[in-house]
Amino acid sequence: MPRKNRRSRTFRRVKVRVPGGTVKMHYRKRKPSSASCGVCGAELHGVPRERPYIMKSLPKTEKRPERPFGGVLCSSCARDEFKSRARA
């Protein structure tokens, strides 16, 4: 029987083959939700779904796209923003 705090689905269950050859159940924290656009709420592509301790070791260019509004707005909303700024 697992520990009481491991009985809920807070931790995800991962089957891991240990060096002894047996398969054991490991409990790992779940990944965070995907990054979303600040205007329309669509899922942002090019932004990894990782926990903060992994994100801090990634290079800057892997954390978000290297373009204006990268990691904040989706491509269509960024395109609309460029148009509105050019027209103003």
Legacy VTK file of the C-alpha trace (Angstrom):
# vtk DataFile Version 3.0
C-alpha trace
ASCII
DATASET POLYDATA
POINTS 88 float
0.000 0.000 0.000
1.464 3.400 -0.913
1.836 6.226 1.532
-1.298 8.240 2.259
-0.145 11.293 0.301
0.573 9.085 -2.726
-2.943 7.593 -2.907
-4.428 10.657 -4.611
-3.728 11.561 -8.229
-1.652 14.604 -7.287
1.407 12.613 -8.306
1.454 10.753 -11.603
2.382 7.116 -11.568
5.373 6.037 -13.655
6.530 2.450 -14.006
10.333 2.374 -13.793
12.630 -0.603 -14.268
15.116 -0.473 -11.395
18.674 -1.869 -11.548
17.591 -5.104 -9.863
15.425 -5.879 -12.903
12.066 -5.424 -11.225
9.484 -2.846 -12.273
8.480 -0.450 -9.507
5.989 2.379 -9.326
7.530 5.832 -8.994
5.476 8.895 -8.140
6.401 12.104 -9.973
4.900 15.554 -9.955
2.718 16.427 -12.906
3.756 18.862 -15.617
2.212 22.342 -15.541
-0.454 23.382 -18.020
0.651 24.700 -21.380
1.363 28.405 -21.884
-1.560 30.358 -23.301
-1.959 33.516 -25.390
-2.576 36.684 -23.399
-5.384 37.825 -25.716
-7.307 34.829 -27.042
-6.133 32.103 -24.635
-4.893 29.751 -27.369
-2.059 27.324 -26.621
1.355 28.814 -27.405
3.643 26.721 -29.583
7.381 26.732 -28.947
7.010 27.111 -25.172
7.868 23.898 -23.300
5.630 22.422 -20.617
8.216 21.875 -17.916
8.555 22.386 -14.191
10.515 25.461 -13.046
13.625 23.503 -12.024
13.953 22.239 -15.607
13.011 25.563 -17.221
15.772 27.426 -15.394
18.436 25.181 -16.926
17.158 25.661 -20.504
18.752 28.313 -22.726
16.739 31.472 -23.285
15.898 30.599 -26.890
14.350 27.270 -25.833
12.100 28.872 -23.216
10.108 30.901 -25.722
10.188 31.882 -29.432
12.793 34.453 -30.471
10.441 37.015 -32.021
8.376 40.019 -30.864
5.708 38.961 -28.326
7.248 35.478 -28.267
5.869 33.463 -25.364
3.112 36.046 -24.737
0.896 36.196 -27.835
0.018 33.564 -30.410
1.064 34.217 -33.997
-2.336 35.454 -35.171
-2.782 37.857 -32.234
0.800 39.117 -32.687
0.054 39.725 -36.377
-3.044 41.745 -35.447
-0.974 43.747 -32.941
1.632 44.576 -35.604
-1.119 45.799 -37.929
-2.768 47.954 -35.283
0.560 49.531 -34.274
1.442 50.253 -37.912
-1.949 51.879 -38.507
-1.812 54.065 -35.388
LINES 1 89
88 0 1 2 3 4 5 6 7 8 9 10 11 12 13 14 15 16 17 18 19 20 21 22 23 24 25 26 27 28 29 30 31 32 33 34 35 36 37 38 39 40 41 42 43 44 45 46 47 48 49 50 51 52 53 54 55 56 57 58 59 60 61 62 63 64 65 66 67 68 69 70 71 72 73 74 75 76 77 78 79 80 81 82 83 84 85 86 87
